[in-house]
Amino acid sequence: MSDDQALFDKGLPIRRAVLGPEYVDSSMAKADEFMMSFQRATTAWAWGWAWGDPTLNRRTRSLLNLAMLTALGKIPEVKLHVKGALNNGITVDEIKATLLHATAYCGIPAGLDAFKAAHEVLIAEGAITGKK
């Protein structure tokens, strides 16, 4: 078995556990031959190699991802990883604190976009009501 195949096999169950099997299975099913190259790479490298390293736990990785994705302005990925953070046991208050910390270092516009994205997901997932 090649190293890439081993990392893919290691990463797929981690990716499914964090992002949800529906999302991952849908992404894989929709991928044609061209896009499957990306699916295989992200599953092997991000999920098998990075997330599969036991040095940091999944909760820590989720918080790091929220901060980094806020810094990069990758709002669709912020949404995806807010759901992943909830799957990893991160509380609403921990998500809020992480986004506030990222806002302090990344700036108000980046923080606002991330907060709006997180808010949308937290309401959709039933983690908050969205009411005052």
Contact map, one row per residue, 1 for C-alpha under 8 A:
111011000000000000000000000000000000000000000000000000000000000000000000000000000000000000000000000000000000000000000000000000000000
111111000000000000000000000000000000000000000000000000000000000000000000000000000000000000000000000000000000000000000000000000000000
111111100000000000000000000000000000000000000000000000000000000000000000000000000000000000000000000000000000000000000000000000000000
011111110000000000000000000000000000000000010000000000000000000000000000000000000000000000000000000000000000000000000000000000000000
111111111000000000000000000000000000000000010000000000000000000000000000000000000000000000000000000000000000000000000000000000000000
111111111100000000000000000000000000000000010000000000000000000000000000000000000000000000000000000000000000000000000000000000000000
001111111110000000000000000000000000000000111011100000000000000000000000000000000000000000000000000000000000000000000000000000000000
000111111111000000000000000000000000000110111011000000000000000000000000000000000000000000000000000000000000000000000000000000000000
000011111111100000000000000000000000000000010001000000000000000000000000000000000000000000000000000000000000000000000000000000000000
000001111111110000000000000000000000000000010011000100000000000000000000000000000000000000000000000000000000000000000000000000000000
000000111111111000000000000000000000000000111111101100000000000000000000000000000000000000000000000000000000000000000000000000000000
000000011111111100000000000000000000000000110011000000000000000000000000000000000000000000000000000000000000000000000000000000000000
000000001111111110000000000000000000000000000000000000000000000000000000000000000000000000000000000000000000000000000000000000000000
000000000111111111000000000000000000000000000011001100000000000000000000000000000000000000000000000000000000000000000000000000000000
000000000011111111110001000000000000000000100010000000000000000000000000000000000000000000000000000000000000000000000000000000000000
000000000001111111111011100000000000000000000000000000000000000000000000000000000000000000000000000000000000000000000000000000000000
000000000000111111111000000000000000000000000000000000000000000000000000000000000000001000000000000000000000000000000000000000000000
000000000000011111110000000000000000000000000000000000000000000000000000000000000001101100000000000000000000000000000000000000000000
000000000000001111111011000000000000000000000000000000000000000000000000000000011011001000000000000000000000000000000000000000000000
000000000000001111111111000000000000000000000000000000000000000000000000000000000001001000000000000000000000000000000000000000000000
000000000000000110111111100000000000000000000000000000000000000000000000000000000000000000000000000000000000000000000000000000000000
000000000000000000011111110000000000000000000000000000000000000000000000000000000000000000000000000000000000000000000000000000000000
000000000000000100111111111000000000000000000000000000000000000000000000000000000000000000000000000000000000000000000000000000000000
000000000000001100111111111100000000000000000000000000000000000000000000000000000000000000000000000000000000000000000000000000000000
000000000000000100001111111110000000000000000000000000000000000000000000000000000000000000000000000000000000000000000000000000000000
000000000000000000000111111111000000000000000000000000000000000000000000000000000000000000000000000000000000000000000000000000000000
000000000000000000000011111111100000001000000000000000000000000000000000000000000000000000000000000000000000000000000000000000000000
000000000000000000000001111111100001001000000000000000000000000000000000000000000000000000000000000000000000000000000000000000000000
000000000000000000000000111111100000000000000000000000000000000000000000000000000000000000000000000000000000000000000000000000000000
000000000000000000000000011111110000000000000000000000000000000000000000000000000000000000000000000000000000000000000000000000000000
000000000000000000000000001111111111001000000000000000000000000000000000000000000000000000000000000000000000000000000000000000000000
000000000000000000000000000001111111000000000000000000000000000000000000000000000000000000000000000000000000000000000000000000000000
000000000000000000000000000000111111100000000000000000000000000000000000000000000000000000000000000000000000000000000000000000000000
000000000000000000000000000000111111110000000000000000000000000000000000000000000000000000000000000000000000000000000000000000000000
000000000000000000000000000000111111111000000000000000000000000000000000000000000000000000000000000000000000000000000000000000000000
000000000000000000000000000100111111111100000000000000000000000000000000000000000000000000000000000000000000000000000000000000000000
000000000000000000000000000000001111111110000000000000000000000000000000000000000000000000000000000000000000000000000000000000000000
000000000000000000000000000000000111111111000000000000000000000000000000000000000000000000000000000000000000000000000000000000000000
000000000000000000000000001100100011111111100000000000000000000000000000000000000000000000000000000000000000000000000000000000000000
000000010000000000000000000000000001111111110000000000000000000000000000000000000000000000000000000000000000000000000000000000000000
000000010000000000000000000000000000111111111100000000000000000000000000000000000000000000000000000000000000000000000000000000000000
000000000000000000000000000000000000011111111110000000000000000000000000000000000000000000000000000000000000000000000000000000000000
000000110011001000000000000000000000001111111111000000000000000000000000000000000000000000000000000000000000000000000000000000000000
000111111111000000000000000000000000000111111111100000000000000000000000000000000000000000000000000000000000000000000000000000000000
000000110010000000000000000000000000000011111111110000000000000000000000000000000000000000000000000000000000000000000000000000000000
000000000010000000000000000000000000000011111111111000000000000000000000000000000000000000000000000000000000000000000000000000000000
000000110111011000000000000000000000000001111111111100000000000000000000000000000000000000000000000000000000000000000000000000000000
000000111111010000000000000000000000000000111111111110000000000000000000000000000000000000000000000000000000000000000000000000000000
000000100010000000000000000000000000000000011111111110000000000000000000000000000000000000000000000000000000000000000000000000000000
000000000000000000000000000000000000000000001111111110000000000000000000000000000000000000000000000000000000000000000000000000000000
000000000010010000000000000000000000000000000111111111000100100000000000000000000000000000000000000000000000000000000000000000000000
000000000110010000000000000000000000000000000011111111000000000000000000000000000000000000000000000000000000000000000000000000000000
000000000000000000000000000000000000000000000001111111110000000000000000000000000000000000000000000000000000000000000000000000000000
000000000000000000000000000000000000000000000000001111111000000000000000000000000000000000000000000000000000000000000000000000000000
000000000000000000000000000000000000000000000000000011111000000000000000000000000000000000000000000000000000000000000000000000000000
000000000000000000000000000000000000000000000000000011111101100000000000000000000000000000000000000000000000000000000000000000000000
000000000000000000000000000000000000000000000000000001111111100000000000000000000000000000000000000000000000000000000000000000000000
000000000000000000000000000000000000000000000000001000011111110000000000000000000000000100000000000000000000000000000000000000000000
000000000000000000000000000000000000000000000000000000001111111000000000000000000000100111000000000000000000000000000000000000000000
000000000000000000000000000000000000000000000000000000011111111100000000000000000000000000000000000000000000000000000000000000000000
000000000000000000000000000000000000000000000000001000011111111110000000000000000000000000000000000000000000000000000000000000000000
000000000000000000000000000000000000000000000000000000000111111111000000000000001001100101000000000000000000000000000000000000000000
000000000000000000000000000000000000000000000000000000000011111111100000000000000000100000000010010000000000000000000000000000000000
000000000000000000000000000000000000000000000000000000000001111111110000000000000000000000000000000000000000000000000000000000000000
000000000000000000000000000000000000000000000000000000000000111111111000000001001000000000000000000000000000000000000000000000000000
000000000000000000000000000000000000000000000000000000000000011111111100000001001100000000000010011000000000000000000000000000000000
000000000000000000000000000000000000000000000000000000000000001111111110000000000000000000000000011011000000000000000000000000000000
000000000000000000000000000000000000000000000000000000000000000111111111000000000000000000000000000001000000000000000000000000000000
000000000000000000000000000000000000000000000000000000000000000011111111111011000000000000000000000000000000000000000000000000000000
000000000000000000000000000000000000000000000000000000000000000001111111111001000000000000000000001001100100011011000000000000000000
000000000000000000000000000000000000000000000000000000000000000000111111110000000000000000000000000001000100010000000000000000000000
000000000000000000000000000000000000000000000000000000000000000000011111110000000000000000000000000000000000000000000000000000000000
000000000000000000000000000000000000000000000000000000000000000000001111111000000000000000000000000000000000010011000000000000000000
000000000000000000000000000000000000000000000000000000000000000000001111111111000000000000000000000000000000000000000000000000000000
000000000000000000000000000000000000000000000000000000000000000000001100111111100000000000000000000000000000000011001000000000000000
000000000000000000000000000000000000000000000000000000000000000000000000011111110000000000000000000000000000000000001000000000000000
000000000000000000000000000000000000000000000000000000000000000000001000011111111000000000000000000000000000000000000000000000000000
000000000000000000000000000000000000000000000000000000000000000011001100011111111100000000000000000000000000000001001100000000000000
000000000000000000000000000000000000000000000000000000000000000000000000001111111110000000000000000000000000000000001101100000000000
000000000000000000100000000000000000000000000000000000000000000000000000000111111111000000000000000000000000000000000000000000000000
000000000000000000100000000000000000000000000000000000000000010011000000000011111111100000000000000000000000000000000000000000000000
000000000000000000000000000000000000000000000000000000000000000001000000000001111111110000000010000000000000000000000100110000000000
000000000000000000100000000000000000000000000000000000000000000000000000000000111111111000000000000000000000000000000000110010000000
000000000000000001110000000000000000000000000000000000000000010000000000000000011111111100000000000000000000000000000000000000000000
000000000000000001000000000000000000000000000000000000000010011000000000000000001111111111000010000000000000000000000000000000000000
000000000000000000000000000000000000000000000000000000000000000000000000000000000111111111110000000000000000000000000000000000000000
000000000000000011110000000000000000000000000000000000000000000000000000000000000011111111000000000000000000000000000000000000000000
000000000000000001000000000000000000000000000000000000000110010000000000000000000001111111000000000000000000000000000000000000000000
000000000000000000000000000000000000000000000000000000000010000000000000000000000000111111100000000000000000000000000000000000000000
000000000000000000000000000000000000000000000000000000000010010000000000000000000000111111110110000000000000000000000000000000000000
000000000000000000000000000000000000000000000000000000000000000000000000000000000000010011111110000000000000000000000000000000000000
000000000000000000000000000000000000000000000000000000000000000000000000000000000000010001111111000000000000000000000000010000110000
000000000000000000000000000000000000000000000000000000000000000000000000000000000000000000111111100000000000000000000000000000000000
000000000000000000000000000000000000000000000000000000000000000000000000000000000000000001111111110000000000000000000000000000000000
000000000000000000000000000000000000000000000000000000000000001001000000000000000100100001111111111000000000000000000000000000000000
000000000000000000000000000000000000000000000000000000000000000000000000000000000000000000011111111100000000000000100000000000000000
000000000000000000000000000000000000000000000000000000000000000000000000000000000000000000001111111110000000000000000000000000000000
000000000000000000000000000000000000000000000000000000000000001001100000000000000000000000000111111111000000000000000000000000000000
000000000000000000000000000000000000000000000000000000000000000001100100000000000000000000000011111111100000001001100000000000000000
000000000000000000000000000000000000000000000000000000000000000000000000000000000000000000000001111111110000001000000000000000000000
000000000000000000000000000000000000000000000000000000000000000000100000000000000000000000000000111111111000000000000000000000000000
000000000000000000000000000000000000000000000000000000000000000000110110000000000000000000000000011111111110001000000000000000000000
000000000000000000000000000000000000000000000000000000000000000000000100000000000000000000000000001111111111011100000000000000000000
000000000000000000000000000000000000000000000000000000000000000000000000000000000000000000000000000111111111000000000000000000000000
000000000000000000000000000000000000000000000000000000000000000000000000000000000000000000000000000011111110000000000000000000000000
000000000000000000000000000000000000000000000000000000000000000000000110000000000000000000000000000001111111011000000000000000000000
000000000000000000000000000000000000000000000000000000000000000000000000000000000000000000000000000001111111111000000000000000000000
000000000000000000000000000000000000000000000000000000000000000000000000000000000000000000000000000000110111111100000000000000000000
000000000000000000000000000000000000000000000000000000000000000000000000000000000000000000000000000000000011111110000000000000000000
000000000000000000000000000000000000000000000000000000000000000000000110100000000000000000000000000000100111111111000000000000000000
000000000000000000000000000000000000000000000000000000000000000000000100000000000000000000000000001101100111111111100000000000000000
000000000000000000000000000000000000000000000000000000000000000000000000000000000000000000000000000000100001111111110000000000000000
000000000000000000000000000000000000000000000000000000000000000000000100101000000000000000000000000000000000111111111000000000000000
000000000000000000000000000000000000000000000000000000000000000000000100101001000000000000000000001000000000011111111100000000000000
000000000000000000000000000000000000000000000000000000000000000000000000000000000000000000000001001000000000001111111110000000000000
000000000000000000000000000000000000000000000000000000000000000000000000000000000000000000000000000000000000000111111111000000000000
000000000000000000000000000000000000000000000000000000000000000000000000001101100000000000000000000000000000000011111111100000000000
000000000000000000000000000000000000000000000000000000000000000000000000000001100100000000000000000000000000000001111111110000000000
000000000000000000000000000000000000000000000000000000000000000000000000000000000000000000000000000000000000000000111111111000000100
000000000000000000000000000000000000000000000000000000000000000000000000000000100000000000000000000000000000000000011111111100000000
000000000000000000000000000000000000000000000000000000000000000000000000000000100110000000000000000000000000000000001111111110000000
000000000000000000000000000000000000000000000000000000000000000000000000000000000110000000010000000000000000000000000111111111110000
000000000000000000000000000000000000000000000000000000000000000000000000000000000000000000000000000000000000000000000011111111111100
000000000000000000000000000000000000000000000000000000000000000000000000000000000000000000000000000000000000000000000001111111100000
000000000000000000000000000000000000000000000000000000000000000000000000000000000010000000000000000000000000000000000000111111110000
000000000000000000000000000000000000000000000000000000000000000000000000000000000000000000000000000000000000000000000000011111111000
000000000000000000000000000000000000000000000000000000000000000000000000000000000000000000010000000000000000000000000000011111111000
000000000000000000000000000000000000000000000000000000000000000000000000000000000000000000010000000000000000000000000000011011111100
000000000000000000000000000000000000000000000000000000000000000000000000000000000000000000000000000000000000000000000000001001111110
000000000000000000000000000000000000000000000000000000000000000000000000000000000000000000000000000000000000000000000010001000011111
000000000000000000000000000000000000000000000000000000000000000000000000000000000000000000000000000000000000000000000000000000001111
000000000000000000000000000000000000000000000000000000000000000000000000000000000000000000000000000000000000000000000000000000000111
